[in-house]
């Protein structure tokens, strides 16, 4: 009888949602630039329980404006949005141009600090994000500085260093600071982008001959410590992990390695699906279908790197793929279970 009641109150409501609503929950989308598109965006977000929104520098003008915008976004639908930002620090500091907001040091700078000082910086950042209304932070980066010639991670000081223990130590500080303010941290970029020569923002990035298995260890340790609730996939290609597909589109990498071998039970989110490594090699629909089938639970479309795509178009595309048999309904339900579990932990 007890099990039956659990089924009624917790399982049935999940399946009572329409397919369109379940699919909408799997999307985090950036605001478009044009005012007409923004209106359309807000209308869609009010109609469907969109998973989340990501804001970039163009969306952030003053603290008051950001606070007001995030409050408006949260009133669009009865179900709360995840409002995300890339607040790594250093080169990737989206709040840096806001008046009166202290800068967050880069990961490389943080790793040179005593624990107490680093903790203070991260606590300060978490407090600011909380005040502004953010509920999701695409940080910390746990890519190891394997390749000194790596530009996108090592060159921009986004890595804590080559040491696994150092990376885990300082990443844990940031995770704890975010958790302390009710903000979900996103660990990235699985299975490791610090050994690459190329930049997946710009195009196909092959790490087959430079990647080291040690790059998995930060994930192993953070998963085992219960610190990994959301992990972002990288668009890197490694023929030794999957000879056919980059990580985001690879069942072997996302489900086989991350889920089954490393035991991750949280939410997997893609890196921006509009990055060159994906858009230059796959159609939008093919990439979406492969990512979801690989085991990715949430798809990120930043609307910064190419023409804005509106969420209703993405929702319709995925629903059509399910009805065509390209994606199993069970995979959509599985992704929604992961997302629901994450939001329950957060208290939404």
C-alpha positions as CSV (number, residue, x, y, z in Angstrom):
1,X,0.0,0.0,0.0
2,X,2.8,2.4,0.9
3,X,4.6,1.8,-2.4
4,X,1.3,2.4,-4.2
5,X,0.9,5.8,-2.6
6,X,4.4,6.7,-3.5
7,X,3.6,5.8,-7.1
8,X,0.4,7.9,-7.1
9,X,1.8,11.0,-5.6
10,X,5.3,11.1,-7.2
11,X,5.3,9.1,-10.3
12,X,2.0,9.8,-11.9
13,X,2.3,13.6,-11.9
14,X,5.5,13.3,-13.9
15,X,3.8,11.2,-16.6
16,X,0.7,13.4,-16.5
17,X,2.7,16.2,-18.2
18,X,2.3,16.4,-22.0
19,X,5.2,15.4,-24.2
20,X,5.6,19.1,-25.2
21,X,6.0,20.0,-21.5
22,X,8.5,17.2,-20.8
23,X,10.6,18.2,-23.8
24,X,10.5,21.9,-22.8
25,X,12.0,20.9,-19.4
26,X,15.0,19.6,-21.3
27,X,16.0,22.9,-22.8
28,X,18.1,25.8,-21.5
29,X,18.1,28.7,-24.0
30,X,19.7,32.1,-24.3
31,X,17.6,35.2,-24.8
32,X,17.5,36.3,-28.5
33,X,18.7,39.8,-29.5
34,X,15.8,41.1,-31.5
35,X,12.9,42.6,-29.5
36,X,10.3,40.7,-31.6
37,X,12.1,37.4,-30.9
38,X,12.3,38.2,-27.2
39,X,8.5,38.7,-27.1
40,X,8.1,35.3,-28.8
41,X,10.6,33.8,-26.4
42,X,8.6,35.1,-23.4
43,X,5.4,33.8,-24.8
44,X,6.8,30.3,-25.2
45,X,8.3,30.3,-21.8
46,X,4.9,31.3,-20.4
47,X,3.2,28.5,-22.3
48,X,5.6,25.6,-21.5
49,X,7.7,24.8,-18.4
50,X,11.0,25.7,-20.1
51,X,14.0,24.1,-18.3
52,X,16.0,27.3,-18.0
53,X,17.5,30.4,-19.5
54,X,21.2,31.4,-19.7
55,X,22.2,35.0,-19.6
56,X,25.3,36.6,-21.2
57,X,27.1,39.9,-21.0
58,X,24.6,41.6,-23.5
59,X,21.8,40.8,-21.1
60,X,23.5,42.3,-18.1
61,X,23.6,46.1,-17.7
62,X,23.1,47.0,-14.0
63,X,22.5,45.0,-10.9
64,X,19.0,46.4,-10.6
65,X,18.2,45.5,-14.3
66,X,19.5,42.0,-13.8
67,X,17.6,41.5,-10.6
68,X,14.4,42.8,-12.4
69,X,15.0,40.6,-15.5
70,X,15.5,37.4,-13.4
71,X,12.4,38.2,-11.4
72,X,10.4,38.6,-14.6
73,X,11.7,35.4,-16.0
74,X,10.6,33.5,-12.8
75,X,7.0,34.8,-13.2
76,X,6.6,33.5,-16.7
77,X,5.4,30.1,-15.7
78,X,4.1,28.4,-12.5
79,X,7.1,26.1,-12.6
80,X,10.4,27.8,-11.8
81,X,13.1,28.3,-14.3
82,X,16.8,27.5,-13.9
83,X,18.4,30.9,-14.6
84,X,22.0,30.2,-15.5
85,X,25.2,32.1,-16.0
86,X,28.9,31.3,-16.8
87,X,30.5,32.8,-13.7
88,X,33.8,30.9,-13.7
89,X,35.9,34.0,-12.9
90,X,38.8,35.6,-14.8
91,X,38.3,35.5,-18.5
92,X,34.8,34.0,-18.1
93,X,33.3,36.5,-15.7
94,X,29.9,37.6,-16.9
95,X,29.3,40.0,-14.0
96,X,32.6,41.8,-14.5
97,X,31.1,44.8,-16.3
98,X,28.3,45.4,-13.8
99,X,29.0,48.5,-11.8
100,X,30.1,47.9,-8.2
101,X,30.4,44.1,-8.6
102,X,33.8,42.7,-7.5
103,X,35.6,40.5,-10.0
104,X,35.9,36.8,-9.5
105,X,39.5,35.6,-9.9
106,X,40.3,33.0,-12.5
107,X,40.7,29.3,-11.5
108,X,44.5,29.6,-12.1
109,X,44.6,32.6,-9.7
110,X,42.4,30.9,-7.1
111,X,44.6,27.8,-7.1
112,X,47.6,30.0,-5.9
113,X,45.6,31.3,-2.9
114,X,45.3,29.9,0.6
115,X,42.1,28.0,1.2
116,X,40.6,30.8,3.3
117,X,41.2,33.5,0.8
118,X,39.8,31.4,-2.1
119,X,36.8,30.5,0.0
120,X,36.1,34.2,0.7
121,X,36.1,35.0,-3.1
122,X,33.8,32.1,-3.9
123,X,31.4,32.9,-1.1
124,X,31.2,36.5,-2.2
125,X,30.5,35.4,-5.8
126,X,27.8,33.0,-4.6
127,X,26.1,35.8,-2.5
128,X,26.1,38.1,-5.5
129,X,24.6,35.5,-7.8
130,X,21.9,34.7,-5.2
131,X,21.1,38.4,-4.8
132,X,20.7,38.8,-8.6
133,X,18.4,35.9,-8.9
134,X,20.5,33.2,-10.5
135,X,19.9,29.6,-9.7
136,X,22.4,27.9,-11.9
137,X,26.1,28.5,-12.4
138,X,28.1,26.8,-15.2
139,X,31.1,26.4,-13.1
140,X,33.5,25.1,-11.8
141,X,35.8,23.9,-14.7
142,X,37.6,20.7,-13.7
143,X,39.6,20.3,-16.9
144,X,43.2,19.5,-16.1
145,X,46.0,21.7,-17.6
146,X,47.4,18.7,-19.4
147,X,48.5,20.6,-22.6
148,X,50.3,23.9,-22.1
149,X,49.5,24.8,-25.7
150,X,45.8,24.5,-25.0
151,X,44.3,27.9,-25.6
152,X,40.6,27.6,-24.7
153,X,41.1,26.3,-21.2
154,X,44.8,26.6,-20.1
155,X,45.5,29.8,-22.1
156,X,42.5,31.6,-20.6
157,X,43.5,30.4,-17.1
158,X,40.2,28.5,-16.7
159,X,41.9,25.4,-15.1
160,X,43.0,25.0,-11.5
161,X,46.1,23.2,-12.8
162,X,47.5,19.8,-13.8
163,X,47.1,18.3,-10.3
164,X,43.9,16.2,-9.7
165,X,44.0,16.8,-6.0
166,X,44.4,20.6,-6.4
167,X,41.6,20.7,-9.0
168,X,39.2,18.8,-6.7
169,X,40.1,20.8,-3.7
170,X,39.4,24.2,-5.2
171,X,36.5,23.0,-7.3
172,X,34.9,21.7,-4.1
173,X,35.2,25.1,-2.5
174,X,33.3,26.7,-5.4
175,X,30.7,23.9,-5.3
176,X,30.2,24.3,-1.6
177,X,29.8,28.1,-1.9
178,X,27.2,27.7,-4.7
179,X,25.3,25.0,-2.7
180,X,25.3,27.2,0.4
181,X,23.3,29.8,-1.5
182,X,20.9,27.4,-3.3
183,X,22.6,27.7,-6.6
184,X,23.3,24.6,-8.7
185,X,26.9,24.3,-9.8
186,X,27.7,22.6,-13.2
187,X,31.0,20.7,-13.4
188,X,32.6,20.9,-16.9
189,X,33.7,19.8,-19.5
190,X,33.4,16.0,-19.5
191,X,35.5,13.9,-20.3
192,X,38.2,16.6,-20.2
193,X,39.0,19.6,-22.5
194,X,42.4,20.5,-21.0
195,X,44.5,18.4,-23.3
196,X,43.0,19.6,-26.6
197,X,44.9,21.6,-29.2
198,X,41.8,23.0,-30.9
199,X,38.8,24.8,-29.6
200,X,35.4,23.1,-29.9
201,X,33.7,26.6,-30.1
202,X,35.4,26.9,-33.5
203,X,35.1,23.4,-35.0
204,X,36.0,19.7,-34.9
205,X,38.3,19.1,-31.9
206,X,40.2,15.7,-31.8
207,X,41.9,14.9,-28.5
208,X,42.6,11.2,-29.4
209,X,46.4,11.6,-29.2
210,X,46.6,14.1,-26.3
211,X,43.8,13.1,-23.9
212,X,44.9,11.2,-20.7
213,X,42.7,9.0,-18.6
214,X,43.7,11.0,-15.6
215,X,41.3,13.7,-16.8
216,X,38.4,11.6,-15.6
217,X,39.7,11.6,-12.0
218,X,38.2,14.9,-10.9
219,X,34.8,13.6,-12.0
220,X,35.4,10.3,-10.2
221,X,36.3,12.0,-7.0
222,X,33.5,14.6,-7.1
223,X,30.9,11.9,-7.9
224,X,32.1,9.7,-5.1
225,X,32.0,12.7,-2.7
226,X,28.4,13.5,-3.7
227,X,29.5,16.9,-5.1
228,X,28.5,16.3,-8.7
229,X,24.8,16.9,-9.4
230,X,25.1,18.4,-12.9
231,X,27.8,17.7,-15.4
232,X,28.4,19.4,-18.8
233,X,29.6,17.3,-21.7
234,X,32.3,18.5,-24.1
235,X,32.1,18.4,-27.9
236,X,35.5,16.9,-28.1
237,X,36.2,13.8,-30.2
238,X,38.3,10.9,-28.9
239,X,38.5,7.8,-31.1
240,X,39.6,5.7,-28.2
241,X,36.3,6.4,-26.4
242,X,34.1,6.5,-29.5
243,X,35.4,6.1,-33.0
244,X,32.3,7.7,-34.5
245,X,31.0,10.6,-32.4
246,X,32.2,13.5,-30.2
247,X,31.4,13.1,-26.5
248,X,28.1,15.0,-26.4
249,X,26.7,12.8,-29.1
250,X,28.3,9.6,-27.9
251,X,26.2,6.9,-26.1
252,X,29.5,5.1,-25.2
253,X,30.9,8.3,-23.5
254,X,27.8,9.7,-21.8
255,X,25.8,6.5,-20.9
256,X,28.6,3.9,-21.1
257,X,31.4,5.8,-19.4
258,X,29.8,8.6,-17.3
259,X,26.6,6.8,-16.2
260,X,27.5,3.2,-16.0
261,X,31.3,3.1,-15.3
262,X,31.6,6.2,-13.2
263,X,28.2,5.9,-11.6
264,X,26.9,9.4,-12.2
265,X,23.1,9.7,-11.4
266,X,22.6,13.4,-11.8
267,X,21.7,15.6,-14.8
268,X,23.9,15.7,-17.9
269,X,23.7,18.9,-19.8
270,X,25.4,19.5,-23.2
271,X,27.8,22.3,-23.9
272,X,26.3,24.9,-26.3
273,X,24.8,23.0,-29.2
274,X,25.5,25.9,-31.5
275,X,29.3,25.6,-31.2
276,X,31.3,24.9,-34.3
277,X,32.2,21.3,-33.4
278,X,28.5,20.5,-33.6
279,X,26.9,23.0,-36.1
280,X,29.6,22.5,-38.7
281,X,29.3,18.7,-38.8
282,X,25.7,17.8,-38.0
283,X,22.2,19.2,-38.8
284,X,20.5,20.7,-35.8
285,X,17.9,17.9,-35.7
286,X,20.5,15.1,-36.1
287,X,22.6,16.6,-33.3
288,X,19.7,16.9,-31.0
289,X,18.5,13.4,-31.6
290,X,22.0,11.9,-31.1
291,X,22.6,13.9,-27.9
292,X,19.4,12.9,-26.3
293,X,19.9,9.2,-27.3
294,X,23.5,9.4,-26.0
295,X,22.1,10.2,-22.5
296,X,22.1,14.0,-22.4
297,X,19.2,15.2,-20.2
298,X,19.3,18.9,-21.0
299,X,20.3,20.7,-24.2
300,X,22.0,24.2,-24.1
301,X,21.4,26.7,-26.9
302,X,23.1,29.9,-26.0
303,X,22.0,32.0,-29.0
304,X,25.3,33.7,-29.1
305,X,27.3,31.9,-31.8
306,X,24.7,31.8,-34.6
307,X,21.2,32.9,-35.5
308,X,18.9,32.6,-32.5
309,X,16.8,29.5,-32.3
310,X,13.5,30.0,-30.4
311,X,12.4,27.4,-27.9
312,X,9.1,26.5,-29.5
313,X,10.9,25.4,-32.6
314,X,13.2,23.2,-30.6
315,X,10.3,21.7,-28.7
316,X,8.4,20.9,-31.9
317,X,11.5,19.4,-33.4
318,X,12.1,17.0,-30.5
319,X,8.4,16.1,-30.2
320,X,8.4,15.3,-33.9
321,X,11.5,13.1,-33.5
322,X,9.8,11.2,-30.7
323,X,6.7,10.6,-32.9
324,X,8.9,9.5,-35.8
325,X,10.5,6.9,-33.5
326,X,13.9,8.6,-33.6
327,X,13.9,9.1,-29.8
328,X,12.1,6.8,-27.4
329,X,9.6,8.3,-25.1
330,X,11.3,6.4,-22.3
331,X,14.4,8.5,-22.9
332,X,12.4,11.7,-22.5
333,X,10.9,10.4,-19.3
334,X,14.3,9.3,-18.0
335,X,15.7,12.7,-18.6
336,X,12.7,14.3,-16.8
337,X,13.3,12.0,-13.8
338,X,16.9,13.2,-13.5
339,X,15.8,16.9,-13.8
340,X,12.9,16.4,-11.3
341,X,15.3,14.8,-8.8
342,X,17.8,17.7,-9.2
343,X,15.1,20.3,-8.6
344,X,13.7,18.4,-5.6
345,X,17.2,18.5,-4.1
346,X,17.3,22.3,-4.7
347,X,14.0,22.7,-3.0
348,X,11.9,23.9,-6.1
